[in-house]
Amino acid sequence: MAVMTPYYHVELNDDGVPMISGTTMKVVELVREHLAHHWSPESLQEQHPYLTMAQIHSALAFYWDHKAELDQDIQRRREYAERMRAKAAPSPFKKRLAQQ
């Protein structure tokens, strides 16, 4: 069962992962987009019209109050993606490009 937090639109799922209430979106996913693209809350809503401005602001507030732990999660995800990318064989498209 999800646990509510002091952030009205953020809850912790059964694994303790902060989620935007009423969605399947993790707070860290929204934050990564915010940081990577320098999107404002309004731009985030344009990209995710199913989120309310209240949900977006609550998720961002949660991030700023838990920045160190979420930044560690972002770094862990980045390192995992790099490991998987390094293990993956080149795509057929990339192979064709290299041959040209």
C-alpha distance (Angstrom), angle and dihedral (degrees) to the residues before:
residue distance angle dihedral
M1 . . .
A2 3.80 . .
V3 3.78 118.4 .
M4 3.79 119.4 -138.3
T5 3.79 118.0 -130.3
P6 3.81 130.4 -155.2
Y7 3.81 84.4 -93.1
Y8 3.78 104.9 86.7
H9 3.80 94.6 -144.9
V10 3.81 99.4 38.6
E11 3.78 126.0 79.6
L12 3.77 134.3 172.3
N13 3.79 115.2 -120.9
D14 3.81 123.4 -139.8
D15 3.82 89.6 -80.2
G16 3.82 92.5 51.3
V17 3.80 93.1 -106.9
P18 3.83 114.2 146.1
M19 3.81 109.7 -118.3
I20 3.79 132.2 -178.4
S21 3.81 103.4 -107.1
G22 3.78 115.9 -106.0
T23 3.81 92.9 16.5
T24 3.78 139.9 76.9
M25 3.81 91.3 -124.4
K26 3.77 119.2 117.7
V27 3.79 116.7 -137.0
V28 3.81 89.2 -126.6
E29 3.82 91.0 58.6
L30 3.80 92.2 56.5
V31 3.80 91.3 43.8
R32 3.81 91.9 51.4
E33 3.80 89.8 55.4
H34 3.79 90.9 46.3
L35 3.81 91.9 51.9
A36 3.81 98.5 38.3
H37 3.80 96.7 48.0
H38 3.81 99.7 25.5
W39 3.79 87.4 -126.6
S40 3.77 118.9 174.8
P41 3.82 119.3 -133.2
E42 3.81 87.6 -98.4
S43 3.81 91.4 53.6
L44 3.79 90.4 47.5
Q45 3.79 88.9 54.5
E46 3.81 90.7 50.4
Q47 3.80 87.8 55.4
H48 3.82 92.8 43.2
P49 3.81 106.9 31.3
Y50 3.81 90.9 171.6
L51 3.84 89.0 68.3
T52 3.78 120.4 83.0
M53 3.78 121.6 -136.2
A54 3.80 87.4 -113.6
Q55 3.81 91.0 56.3
I56 3.81 91.4 48.4
H57 3.80 94.8 47.7
S58 3.79 91.5 45.6
A59 3.82 91.2 51.2
L60 3.81 91.4 48.8
A61 3.82 91.4 47.4
F62 3.80 88.8 51.1
Y63 3.80 89.1 51.9
W64 3.80 94.5 51.2
D65 3.80 91.0 48.3
H66 3.84 91.7 48.2
K67 3.80 98.4 30.7
A68 3.81 98.9 136.3
E69 3.80 95.5 52.7
L70 3.81 94.8 42.2
D71 3.81 91.4 46.4
Q72 3.82 87.5 54.4
D73 3.81 89.1 51.5
I74 3.81 90.7 49.7
Q75 3.81 90.6 50.0
R76 3.81 91.5 47.7
R77 3.81 90.0 51.8
R78 3.81 91.3 48.0
E79 3.82 91.8 51.2
Y80 3.80 91.5 47.5
A81 3.81 91.1 51.1
E82 3.80 90.7 49.9
R83 3.81 91.6 50.2
M84 3.81 91.1 50.1
R85 3.81 91.7 45.8
A86 3.81 90.7 51.4
K87 3.83 91.4 50.7
A88 3.80 95.2 47.1
A89 3.78 120.8 96.3
P90 3.79 115.9 -120.9
S91 3.76 112.7 -86.2
P92 3.81 118.4 -105.8
F93 3.80 88.5 -114.3
K94 3.80 92.0 54.5
K95 3.81 89.9 48.4
R96 3.82 91.2 52.8
L97 3.80 91.0 49.1
A98 3.80 91.4 51.0
Q99 3.80 90.7 52.0
Q100 3.81 93.3 54.4
